[in-house]
């Protein structure tokens, strides 16, 4: 890796893209259309949603930077040719970038709060600072705590699609009196995204601990794999992977029962079910670190594919919902 690629790697652009899509797709193709279809008026405009998504992404970016700072000695062993902090970037510059990311997040928080209509609770100034503190604690200490660190990251990722429920709580509550089924289905699908993000992120973190065992062990990072050994740590990772397979089978059975299109079933098999089964096989049958690396790449593919495949239909839903709302308003 040369110096030109060092900075993009520090930004973790593919991961940030997944974070953005995990928030953008459920809102614009599930939650917002449901509010419009029920005759409600969403709180978030295109501008305020951009601020919300930008704040989420920048908070995530700050977490990545501080994690790379604390992991620089571990990365020197696990991925000496790919590490950025300590090789292409001095540690103090990483701290400066982290501070800049936090400052950018705070600035976006104030813009977002100002863009939200009154009256509204100042949840913005509670949620994102708490997330930032938790990400710092993870990078500093909890990453090297068995199980707890994995669960924390999984919960934070699960919160990403749920965040738009905070500003949209009032319109959802109002329209639920007359269109309860529409609202419940939309909110349920948003929580399905959260559950999918939780279980796939948990699996990714468990596999990452197996993948990073050499550096974690040498630097005293007490992950489950270090404390109990790789053979033992395969068990919970394999259990999570089997859980993903089972949940995917349940999801596809639901698709069959609700007459989902054939393309969705076929895509579900090749983009969710088979990769999840392959991850399970790689976890239990891994002989080298490269096998865990392949499993990690497959999990990221499952994450990206799931963002789109969890939708029943798109993008016509947004246009249809907007058309219905305009008719209801007399336009």
C-alpha positions in Angstrom: 0.0 0.0 0.0 1.5 3.4 -1.0 0.9 6.7 0.7 -1.8 7.7 -1.8 -4.0 4.8 -0.6 -3.2 5.3 3.1 -5.7 8.1 3.8 -8.7 6.4 2.0 -7.9 3.3 4.0 -8.0 5.3 7.2 -11.4 6.6 6.2 -12.8 3.0 5.7 -14.9 4.2 2.8 -16.6 0.8 2.1 -17.7 0.5 5.8 -18.9 4.1 5.8 -20.9 3.4 2.7 -22.6 0.4 4.4 -23.4 2.6 7.4 -24.9 5.3 5.1 -27.0 2.8 3.2 -28.2 1.1 6.4 -29.8 4.4 7.4 -30.7 5.8 4.1 -32.6 2.8 2.5 -34.9 2.0 5.5 -35.9 5.6 5.9 -36.5 6.6 2.3 -38.0 3.3 1.1 -39.8 2.1 4.3 -40.4 4.6 7.0 -41.0 7.8 5.0 -43.3 6.2 2.4 -45.4 4.6 5.2 -45.9 8.1 6.9 -46.9 9.6 3.5 -49.2 6.7 2.6 -50.9 7.1 5.9 -51.5 10.8 5.3 -48.9 12.1 7.7 -46.1 14.7 7.2 -42.6 13.5 7.9 -40.4 15.6 10.1 -37.2 15.0 8.2 -36.8 16.9 5.0 -34.2 16.0 2.4 -31.8 18.6 3.9 -32.3 17.5 7.5 -31.9 13.8 6.7 -28.6 14.6 4.9 -27.5 16.3 8.1 -28.6 13.3 10.2 -26.8 10.8 7.9 -23.7 13.0 7.8 -23.6 13.2 11.6 -24.0 9.4 11.8 -21.2 8.8 9.3 -18.8 11.4 10.8 -19.4 9.9 14.3 -18.6 6.5 12.8 -15.5 7.8 11.1 -14.2 9.3 14.4 -14.6 5.8 15.9 -12.6 4.2 13.2 -9.8 6.8 13.5 -9.4 6.4 17.3 -9.6 2.6 16.9 -6.7 2.7 14.5 -4.8 4.9 16.9 -5.1 2.4 19.8 -4.6 -0.6 17.5 -1.4 0.6 15.8 0.8 -1.9 17.7 -1.6 -4.8 17.0 -1.9 -3.8 13.3 1.9 -3.8 13.0 1.7 -7.5 13.6 -1.6 -8.5 12.0 -1.4 -6.3 8.8 2.0 -4.6 8.6 1.6 -3.7 5.0 -1.9 -2.3 5.4 -1.7 -0.3 8.6 -1.8 3.5 8.3 -1.2 4.9 11.8 2.4 4.5 12.8 3.5 3.7 9.2 2.2 6.4 6.9 0.6 8.6 9.5 2.2 9.6 12.8 0.0 8.8 15.8 -0.3 12.5 16.8 -1.8 13.3 13.4 -4.4 10.5 13.9 -5.4 12.2 17.2 -5.7 15.6 15.4 -7.9 13.9 12.7 -10.0 12.3 15.5 -10.5 15.7 17.1 -11.4 17.3 13.8 -13.9 14.5 13.2 -15.5 15.1 16.6 -15.6 18.8 15.9 -17.3 18.2 12.6 -19.8 15.9 14.3 -20.6 18.6 16.9 -21.1 21.2 14.1 -23.4 18.9 12.2 -25.3 18.3 15.4 -26.1 22.0 15.8 -27.1 22.3 12.2 -29.4 19.2 12.5 -31.0 20.5 15.7 -31.6 23.9 14.0 -33.1 22.2 10.9 -35.7 20.2 12.9 -39.1 21.9 13.4 -40.2 23.1 16.8 -41.2 21.7 19.2 -38.7 18.8 19.4 -36.7 17.1 22.1 -32.9 17.7 22.0 -32.2 14.1 21.4 -29.4 15.0 19.0 -27.3 16.4 21.8 -27.7 13.2 23.8 -27.5 10.4 21.2 -24.4 11.3 19.3 -22.2 12.3 22.2 -23.1 9.0 23.9 -22.3 7.1 20.8 -18.9 8.9 20.5 -18.0 8.1 24.1 -18.9 4.4 23.7 -16.8 4.2 20.5 -13.9 5.8 22.4 -14.3 3.3 25.3 -14.4 0.5 22.8 -11.2 1.5 21.1 -9.5 2.2 24.4 -10.5 -0.7 26.6 -13.6 -2.7 25.6 -12.1 -4.0 22.3 -9.9 -6.2 24.4 -12.7 -7.4 26.7 -14.2 -10.8 25.8 -17.7 -10.7 24.3 -18.6 -7.2 25.7 -16.7 -5.3 23.0 -18.3 -7.4 20.2 -21.8 -6.8 21.6 -21.2 -3.1 22.0 -20.2 -2.6 18.3 -23.1 -4.8 17.2 -25.6 -2.7 19.2 -24.2 0.5 17.9 -24.5 -0.7 14.3 -28.0 -1.9 15.0 -28.9 1.6 16.2 -28.1 3.1 12.8 -31.4 2.3 11.0 -33.4 3.1 14.2 -32.1 6.6 14.6 -34.6 8.2 12.2 -37.4 6.9 14.5 -36.4 9.6 17.0 -37.4 12.6 14.8 -40.3 10.8 13.2 -41.8 9.5 16.5 -44.6 12.1 16.6 -46.0 11.7 13.0 -45.8 7.9 13.4 -47.8 8.2 16.6 -50.4 10.5 15.0 -51.0 8.4 11.9 -51.0 5.1 13.8 -54.5 5.8 15.1 -56.1 5.4 11.7 -53.4 3.5 9.8 -51.9 1.3 12.5 -51.2 -1.7 10.3 -49.2 0.5 7.8 -47.2 2.1 10.6 -46.5 -1.2 12.4 -45.3 -2.9 9.3 -42.9 -0.1 8.5 -41.6 0.2 12.0 -41.3 -3.6 12.2 -39.2 -3.6 9.0 -36.9 -0.9 10.4 -36.4 -3.1 13.4 -35.7 -6.0 11.1 -32.9 -4.0 9.6 -31.6 -3.3 13.1 -31.7 -7.0 13.9 -29.9 -7.9 10.7 -27.3 -5.2 11.4 -26.8 -6.6 14.9 -26.3 -10.2 14.0 -24.1 -9.6 11.0 -21.9 -7.1 12.8 -21.6 -9.5 15.8 -20.5 -12.2 13.4 -18.0 -9.8 11.7 -16.5 -8.9 15.1 -16.2 -12.5 16.2 -14.5 -13.5 13.0 -12.2 -10.4 13.2 -11.1 -11.6 16.7 -10.1 -14.9 15.2 -8.5 -13.2 12.3 -6.5 -10.8 14.5 -5.4 -13.5 17.0 -1.6 -13.2 16.4 -1.4 -9.5 17.1 -4.0 -9.5 19.9 -2.1 -12.2 21.7 1.3 -10.5 21.3 0.0 -7.2 22.5 -2.0 -8.5 25.4 -5.4 -7.8 24.0 -7.6 -10.3 25.8 -10.2 -11.2 23.3 -12.1 -14.5 23.6 -9.7 -16.1 21.1 -6.7 -15.0 23.2 -8.1 -16.1 26.6 -9.8 -19.4 25.5 -7.9 -20.2 22.3 -8.9 -20.1 18.7 -10.6 -23.5 18.8 -12.9 -22.4 21.6 -13.6 -19.0 20.0 -14.8 -20.7 16.8 -17.9 -22.0 18.7 -19.7 -18.7 19.4 -18.7 -17.4 16.0 -20.0 -20.5 14.3 -23.2 -20.3 16.4 -23.8 -16.7 15.2 -23.1 -17.8 11.7 -25.6 -20.6 11.9 -28.1 -18.1 13.4 -27.6 -16.0 10.3 -28.3 -19.0 8.1 -31.5 -19.9 10.1 -32.8 -16.3 10.1 -32.2 -16.1 6.3 -34.2 -19.3 5.8 -37.0 -17.9 7.9 -36.9 -14.7 5.9 -37.0 -16.6 2.6 -39.9 -18.7 3.9 -41.7 -15.5 4.7 -41.0 -14.3 1.2 -42.5 -17.4 -0.3 -45.6 -17.1 1.9 -46.1 -13.5 0.9 -45.6 -14.1 -2.8 -42.3 -12.3 -3.1 -40.9 -12.0 -6.7 -38.8 -14.8 -8.0 -35.8 -12.6 -8.4 -35.8 -11.8 -4.7 -35.8 -15.4 -3.8 -33.0 -16.2 -6.2 -31.0 -13.2 -5.0 -31.6 -14.2 -1.4 -30.2 -17.7 -2.1 -27.1 -16.5 -3.8 -26.4 -13.3 -1.9 -27.5 -14.2 1.6 -28.0 -17.9 2.2 -25.1 -19.4 0.4 -22.6 -16.8 1.6 -23.7 -17.3 5.2 -23.4 -21.1 4.8 -19.9 -20.5 3.3 -18.9 -18.4 6.3 -20.0 -21.2 8.6 -17.9 -23.6 6.7 -14.9 -21.3 6.8 -15.2 -20.7 10.5 -15.2 -24.3 11.5 -12.8 -25.5 8.8 -10.3 -22.6 8.8 -6.7 -23.8 8.6 -5.0 -20.4 8.2 -5.7 -16.7 8.9 -6.5 -16.3 5.2 -9.7 -18.4 5.7 -10.9 -16.0 8.4 -10.1 -13.1 6.1 -12.3 -14.7 3.3 -15.1 -15.2 5.9 -14.8 -11.5 6.9 -15.1 -10.4 3.2 -18.2 -12.6 2.7 -19.8 -11.1 5.8 -19.4 -7.6 4.4 -21.0 -8.8 1.2 -23.9 -10.2 3.1 -24.3 -6.8 5.0 -24.4 -4.9 1.7 -26.7 -7.3 0.0 -29.1 -7.4 2.9 -29.6 -3.6 2.9 -31.3 -4.0 -0.5 -32.8 -7.5 -0.3 -34.8 -6.8 3.0 -37.0 -4.4 1.0 -40.1 -5.9 -0.6 -40.0 -3.5 -3.6 -38.2 -0.4 -4.6 -37.8 2.4 -5.7 -41.5 2.7 -6.9 -42.7 2.8 -3.3 -41.4 6.3 -2.7 -43.0 7.7 -5.9 -46.3 5.9 -5.1 -46.4 7.1 -1.5 -45.6 10.7 -2.6 -48.3 10.6 -5.2 -50.9 9.4 -2.6 -49.9 12.1 -0.2 -50.1 14.9 -2.8 -53.6 13.7 -3.7 -54.6 13.8 -0.1 -53.4 17.3 0.2 -55.4 18.4 -2.9 -52.6 18.9 -5.3 
